[in-house]
Amino acid sequence: MPRSRTISRLSGVYRREHRVLALECGTDLCDIRVLLVCSWCACTLSDRLNRPLTLGEKILYGHLDKPKEQDIKRGESYLNLRPDRVAMQDATAQMAVLQFISSGLPRTAVPTTIHCDHLIAAKAGGSQDLAVASSENKEVYDFLASAGAKYGMGFWRPGSGIIHQIILENYAFPGGLMIGTDSHTPNAGGLGMCAIGVGGADAVDVMANLPWELKAPNYIGVNLTGKLNGWASPKDVILKLAGLLTVKGGTGFIVEYFGPGVDSISCTGMATICNMGAEIGATTSVFPYNKRMHDYLVATGRSGIAREADLFGNLLRSDANASYDKVVNIDLSTLEPHLNGPFTPDLAHPISEFGKALHANGWPEELSVGLIGSCTNSSYEDMSRSASIARQALDHGLKVMCCLFISLSLSLSHSSLSLSHSLCCCCCWWWWQHRPRASLRSLLARSKSVQPSPRTVR
Amino acid sequence: MKAFEDIGGVVLANACGPCIGQWKREDVPKGTRNSIVTSYNRNFAMRNDGNPETHAFVASPEMVTVLAIAGRLTFDPRKDTLIGADGKPFKFDEPVGDELPQRFDPGENTFQAPPEDSSAVKVEVSPTSNRLQLLTPFPAWEQRDLTDMPVLIKAKGKCTTDHISMAGPWLKFRGHLDNISNNMLIGAVNAENDKTNLVKNQFTGAYGGVPDTARDYKQRGVGWVVIGDSNYGEGSSREHAALCPRHLGCRAVITRSFARIHETNLKKQGVLPLTFADPADYDRIKPDARLSLGLSNFKPGQQLTLTVTNPAEAPFQVTLNHTFNAGQIEWFKAGSALNYMKSQAK
């Protein structure tokens, strides 16, 4: 089987000097998780390169197809890599699976999952909506579900939640390398994984057991000092960085965070920062393994991985004096909340300077809609912090002055957030497009009349 | 969640929704200037609601919440106050929240594991489907220089994958290459007239949509070229941004620079992503130029020469860079990476 071959290949390469662990997983979500600690690079490869390595280098070079022959020059060589996992969302999976089918191979070579999230539209609804959605997208879902079953890919049905959140909660692990057919795949960097967004064609390569090619990235180090506090959030770290580096500044780079400030950011906050690294063009972003990741692994039922990662904690961070092509310093203690935009995410405004910029440019000051959530920002922490603000408004008898939409991304987080109506039912955008014209006001009224679903109310 | 609803918020479905353009706005007519603020990751023009006049800002969810309560973007919760229902001003306390819930509720199992033996599983794609279409391999390189190719569009300024292959309503054609190709480059701004989806057909002189014009060139058996600015193809990884141009006859995309994923995707589909050795050459190529590309010396690390013929001008030469390595050049020769993989498996 391709999967066991992968493990034995890894074992063959790594067993002599290090441990590779295949952890039996207690759930049926996946068969085996391979916790690969790339101590190999710390030994053999650092002999060859004769220099300290960054965390990203350890992870990438630990997944080289032919480590002894591989030419390694940052920004120049093409690395041939063996990722541990492939993830695809329903939109991109269609073409990737069509391509895989035309390759004529029987099963995917590495663990692969398909996630139905992108074809679902923004609406809360009940079982009736699910039926409509399923019938509208039936052809595509049936195709993906049957192709998944045929070619050995796990299939997350519509309503499961957003791909990156499922990966963070189920599949991401420190030191791992995965590719995903979505540019926000780097989200898993919040758990110390190098997760890289690719096109469907790359996914096809990996599924077909070909080495996956990546131009050896350069490295930007982000040294976080101080402590996140007050109104500043993980989001503001990346909004600030986007302003410093621009939407092109990360192209060809892996962005690595380190420094004493890292521990003041939650695991999901680190995921937010890594997720939005895509907006500065970064190949991926990654945080070093720490206690916050440990706690998150335990909370998501993966204490075995946490234990093993603890044993190799020193390898799951960059070496002392590892060289970065560029280093950026951000003091979290003085970091302000940011508003970035309009039209481009790198137009960064600390809130203290925003008013001036708004008036100078004549941007509309009145707000028509606020939207929170998405795969970038709908962690339990994000929602509870925002809810704490909403509660304060309530206590003072206030409501929103403009529409506020909340779109979440995940079953686990959802269920834990005590929703008052079923969010896990999906509705396809097609329905949304063709529904009778309704004002937002009536939509508001309608969404409030939706009956609670037994599943989500505790 | 209750707190959000109590202050008038609306909880949406468990998916990407407005973040990728799945949002049919009706509160603000298209074309009306307005501001929105999101905790999402993208805010390119028209991304969320398709309205070019929507000024989208990105902030943390707690900031979005407080701004929605205040109703204006310039509210600074650290020092500004609001008037409560009791008529008294109040200042918000800093947001607080737990990192992790007491326990995660696994909820309904929405996962389907693949069976051990899948030999009985049938995968079917209807030939009449408008959403799914099995793939036909792209033709291999004809082993000669690419000559006299029209510029389909000279894209001006930002040209992201959203401009090349728009999301939103087009998502339903993801699995149908010919249908989704009707969105190709319809968001890109034509440098000739500053308009989107309006280019001159070099054979008829008539102006038409970008996909229609490309189809016309394809029908004539003429390969074409896209000229692009800096960081062409930034944004998402969607390979349709490479597949659709390839499907409609694109041979090369020549820009000042590329975003990495898109550059690789073009290579995989057998299109040549090339960059100007001198970025100023972008300005020398007219939107209705004809281009010829010499490929006899197509090797890793070796520059290529492009001959540019602007209308009513003498031809001149431009030097182009590429990042193809030896293996990737094989993809180009075979017509696509997949063609090459197939040829190797035989």
Interface residues (C-beta under 8 A of the other chain):
Chain A: D28 L29 Y78 A91 T92 Q94 M95 A96 L98 Q99 I101 S102 S103 G104 R107 D117 H118 L119 I120 A121 A122 K123 A124 G125 E139 V140 F143 A145 S146 A147 G148 A149 K150 Y151 G152 M153 G154 F155 W156 R157 P158 G159 S160 G161 I162 E169 T181 D182 S183 H184 G197 V198 G199 G200 A201 D202 V204 D205 A208 L210 E213 K215 N229 G230 W231 S233 P234 K235 D236 L239 V247 K248 T251 G252 S266 C267 T268 N275 M276 A278 E279 G281 T283 R292 D295 Y296 A299 T300 G301 P337 H338 L339 N340 G341 P342 F343 T344 P345 I351 S352 F354 G355 L358 W363 P364 E365 E366 L367 S368 V369 G370 L371 I372 G373 S374 C375 T376 N377 S378 Y380 E381 D382 M383 S384 R385 S386 A387 S388 I389 A390 R391 Q392 A393 L394 H396 G397 L398 K399 V400 M401 C402 C403 L404 F405 I406 S407 L408 S409 L410 S411 L412 S413 H414 S415 S416 L417 S418 L419 S420 H421 L423 C424 C425 C426 C427 W429 W430 W432 Q433 R437 A438 S439 L440 L443 L444 S447 K448 R455 T456 R458
Chain B: M1 K2 A3 F4 E5 D6 I7 G8 G9 V10 V11 L12 A13 N14 A15 C16 G17 P18 C19 I20 Q22 W23 K24 R25 E26 D27 V28 R33 N34 S35 I36 V37 T38 S39 Y40 N41 R42 N43 F44 A45 N48 H55 A56 F57 V58 A59 S60 P61 E62 M63 V64 T65 V66 L67 A68 I69 A70 G71 R72 L73 T74 D76 P77 R78 L82 G84 A85 D86 F90 F92 D93 E94 P95 V96 G97 D98 E99 L100 P101 Q102 R103 F104 D105 P106 G107 E108 N109 T110 F111 Q112 A113 P114 P115 S118 V121 K122 V123 E124 V125 S126 S129 R131 L132 Q133 L134 L135 P137 K158 G168 P169 L171 K172 R174 G175 L177 S230 N231 E234 G235 S236 S237 R238 E239 H240 A242 L243 S257 A259 R260 I261 T264 N265 K268 Q269 T323 N325 G327 Q328 A337 L338 M341 K342 A345
